[in-house]
Amino acid sequence: MTTKAMKIFFLLVLLLVVSQAAAVSDTAMCRKSKGQCSFLLCPMFQRATSTCYNGLAKCCMPFWSPSAARGGH
């Protein structure tokens, strides 16, 4: 590979790693606050309080959960 191709490859790998780190952080926060991630609508008697997988899914929590009343944090 040429030097230019190596630089482009390195930048793509770096972007992939950074985007995965962001995806893990909001998903981890959801799981830490006892929520569950859903790509579709939240199940019955639950509401979306934040996001998962870098904003692609919803973090669903029961209406009666104390952390759901605080906004999931």
N, C-alpha and C positions, 0 to 999 in steps of 0.2 A: 504494500500500500504506500501511497505517496504521503508526504508530510501533511498536505492539506486534507487528505482523506482521513488521516489519523486524528487531526484536530477536530474535524466534524464528528467523527465517531466518538471521541472523548466528550464533546459537548452533549451529544445525544444521550450517552450513558449518564452523564451528570444530571441532565434534566430528568431522566427516568428515576434516578435515585431520590432527587429532591421531591418529585411529585409523589412517590411512594411514601416518603416520610410524612408528608402532609396528610395523605390518606390514612395512615396509621394513627395519627394524632387525634383527629376528630372521632374516629371509630373507637379508639381506646377511651376517650372521654365519655362516649356514650355507654360503653360497657362498664366503665368504672362507676357511672351513676345508675347502674342497674337497668339501663335501657336496652332495647333490641333494635337492630337495623332492619329496615324494610325498604325494598325498592318500589313497592306498590303502596297502596294506602295502608295506614296503620290499622292493626286489628281492632275489632270492636272494643269499646271502653278504653281505648288508648288514644293519645294525641301526639303529634310530632312536636318535639321540644328543641331539637337541633338537627344536625346532619351527620351522615356517615360516609365513608369512602370518598372523601374529598368533595363533598356536596352532592354526590350522585344518589344518595339514599337518605331516608329520614330516620332519625332516632326517635323511636316510639316508647312512650312511658304511660303507665296507667294514670287515669285522671286523679285517683286518690293518693298517688305517690307523693311523699313530702318533697322529693327533689324535682318532681314535675311542676309543683307549685312555684318553685324558685326558678324555673326555666331550665332545668337540667344541670345546673352547676352547683 
